Amino acid sequence: MEQIRLFLLALQFFTRIPVRGRLAGWVGYSPERLSRSTRYFPLVGALMAVLMGIVYAMFAVVLPQSLAVVLMLAAGVALTGAFHEDGWIDFWDAFGGHHDRDKTLSILQDSRIGSYGAIAIVLIMVLKIEALAALDPSWVGVSLLAAQVGSRGCAVIVMRTLPYARPLDDSKAKPIAVNLGRFDTALALLLSLLGVGLAAWLSSSTKPFIAGAMLALCGTAFLRRLMQRRLGGYTGDGLGAVQQIAEVLFYLGILMVLGAEHVEVAIDPAS
């Protein structure tokens, strides 16, 4: 029962899916338990993939795929309250210019959207829409599952391998910024691997997901390096940025492999 409580606590923190009233009372809260609930961050991604996939399936039968994808992504934003997208915007507002550490942290706390953030969110949403709309409809669901689960595993990697950049006493993220234990990390990464593996099994193909995972890890390493050099650690906005870049790179990696396989079939004289 404790593991169910931890999952629901992660759901409560990382999404806007209602965990309220008596249910919230049963789940309970403490900073230490919230930190432990991070182990289920990828499982939250799996639930997001299922719910977004349902929205896509509902609209894909009556609308063009591109519109169904837009509505699916809009549902994802609504379900999380733009939790990760907001981090992506703030991250690039802060890291877009050549600021020192203190100025970068100050910009990260600013709720206003600057030019770098505005451009960044437009670009990443266009990339998501175009990549998913270019996929065969049968690949949208499995790609969504792999990307939603795998991208959250990438964020956990950053949490485990970098210290938190802000003074913890002044941080809203203090409960999840400390005490991410080895078991929590291992379980989160195992759930990420299982999610990507399930997507590969459902599609009877592994190469696209390997490519997506490799690109996602490269994007994660790039942002991790930026945070390490500029801040000496990560912030909550940085984790949101990692989730976003890993998600879109999963889609692009899958699409590139499928496109290459299609080209190979098209030019094969025996086909």
N, C-alpha and C positions, 0 to 999 in steps of 0.2 A: 504493500500500500504506500510505503514511503516513496517508492520510485514513481508511482502515479502522481503523488503530490508534487514531486520535483518537476515532472514533466508539465503539469498544470501551472506550476510557478513560472517555468520558462515560457509557457504559452502566454501567461499574464503579462510578463515583462516585455517579451519581444514582439507581441502582436496586439491587436485591438479585439481579438476574439474574447467575448465576455467571460471572465471568471470572477463572479461577484457574489455578493450576499452570503448565504450559508456555504456555498461551494468555496468561496474565497476564505471563509473562516475555517473550513475543514482543511484546506490546503495549508494555511498558515504562512507566516513570513518571518524570516530573520535574515540578516546580511549573509551569514554563513550558509544558510540553505539556498539563498539565491545564487551564491557563487557556485555551489554544488550543482544547481539546476542547469548550469551551462553545458553539462554533459549531454543534455537533450536538445541543444541548439539545432543540430542537424535534423533531429526528428521533427522539430517545429517546421523546418524546411520541407520535409516530406509531406506534412499536413498541408502546407501552403501549396505544394505542387498538386495535390489531390483536389483541393478546392478551386484553384485556378484552372486545372484541367477540366473540371466540371463546367465552369463558366465557358471555357473555350468550346467544349462539346455542344453545349446548348446553342451557342450562337453560330457555330460553324455550319450547321445544317440549313441556316436561313440567310446567312450573310457571307460575303467574300472572306477568304481566309485572313486578309490583312486587317479587316475590321474586327473579326473575331479575336485576333491576336491583341489588338489595341484594347478591347474590352476586357480580355483576360488579364493584361498587365494592369489595367485600371483597377480591377478587382484585387490584384495583389497589393497595389499601393494602398487601397482602402483597408485591406485586412491588417497591414502592418502600420498604418498611419504614416506611410512614407518614412518609416524609421531609418531604413538604410539609405534611401535616396537623399534624405536630409543630410546624412553623414557625408555622402558623396559630394553634395553641393558645398558644404562647409569646408571639406578637405581641400578642394581645389581653389576655393576663395583664399584659403590660408597658404597653400603651397604653390599657387600660381605665380606669385611674386617672389622676389629675392629678399625675404624677411629674416630677421634673426629669430632665435628661439622664443623670446618673450613676446615679440610682435605676432609670431605665428600662433602661439597659444591664445593671444588676445583675440585675433581674428576668428579662431575656431569657436570662441564663446559668443561671437556676434551673430545674432539671429537674422540679420539682413543678408540679402543675396547680392553678391557682386557680379562683375562681368565674367570672371573666370568660372564661378559656380553656375551661372546661367548657361554659359556655353557648354560646360561639362554635362549638365543634366540633359540638355537638348541632344547632344551627341550620343550619350549612352542610351537614351530612350529610342532614338532613331535606329541605332545599331541593334537593339533588342527587337524592335518591330520588324526591321528588314530581315534579320537573321531568321526569326521564327516564321515570318510569312513566306520565306523562301524554302522552308522545309516542306517535305511531303507531309500531309496531314497526319499520317500514321506515325510520324516521328516527333510530333510536337509534344505529346504526353511524356514520352521517355526522356526527351531532351530536357523538358521542364523538371522532371524528377531528379535527373543527374545534376543539373545546374543548381537547383534550389538546395539540395542536400550538400553537394560538394563545395559550393561557395561558402556555406556556413562552416564547414570543416576547415577551409582556408583561414577564416577569421579566427578560429580556435588556435590554429598554428601560430598566428601572430601573438595572440594572448599568452601563449605558453613560452614563446621564445624572446619576447621583449618585456621590459618592465613598463609599468604605467607611467606616463610622462608627467602628469600633473601631481601636485601635492595631494595626497589622499584625503587629508582633512577637509579640503575644499572641493572635493570631487563628488558629483552626483553618481558617478559610476563606481564609487568605492566598493560596494558589495560584490561586483563582478570583476573588479580590478585586482583583487588579491585572492590568495588561496585557491588558485586553479590547480588542483592536485594532479598528480600523474595518472591516477585512475580516471578522473574526470576527463582529462585530455585523451587518454587511450580509448575510453568508451565513445567520446565524441568522434574521434577519427575512425573508429571501427564502424560506427553508424553511418558515417559519410561514405566509407568504402562499400558498405553493404547496399546503400542507396544507389550508388553508381553501378555496382555490380548487378543489382536487380534491374536497372534500366538496360544494361547490356544484355542480360538474360532475356528480358521481355522482347527486345528487338533482334535477338539472335545475332548480334554483332558487337565486337569489342573495340575495333580500331577507332571508330568515331569518338568513343568515350575516353579512350586513352589519349587521343589527341586533345580533346576538350580539357581533360585533367591536366595535361602537360602545360597547355597554354594558361590555364587558371593558376597553376603553381608559379609560372613565370611572372604573371601579373601580380600575384601575391608577393613574390620576392622583390619585385620592383617597388611596390608601395611600402613594403617593410623597410627596404633600404632607405627610401626617402624619409620615413619617420625616424629611423635610427640616426641618420645623419643630421637631420634638422632638430629633432626633439630629444633624442636619446631614449625614446620609448614610443608607445602607442597611446592613442586616445580613443574614446568612443566613436568619434567621427571617423577616425582612421579605420576602425573595424567596419563601419558601414561602407566606406570606400572600398575596402578589400572585398567585402561580400559582393558589391556591385560589379567590380571589374572581373572578379572570378566568375560570376554568373554569366556575364556577356561573353567572356572568352570561352566558356564551356560551349555556348551556342555556336560561336564562330568556329571552334575546333571541330565540332560535330558536322557543321555545314561544309567545311572545307574538305573533310574526308569523304563525305557522301558525294560532293560535287566531283572530286577527283575520281571516285569509283564510277560515277555516271559517265565521265569523259572516257575512261578506259573501256567501258562497255560499248560506247558509241563508236570508237575508232577500231575496235577489235573486228578484224575481217570475218571471224567465225561467228560473230553475233548476228 
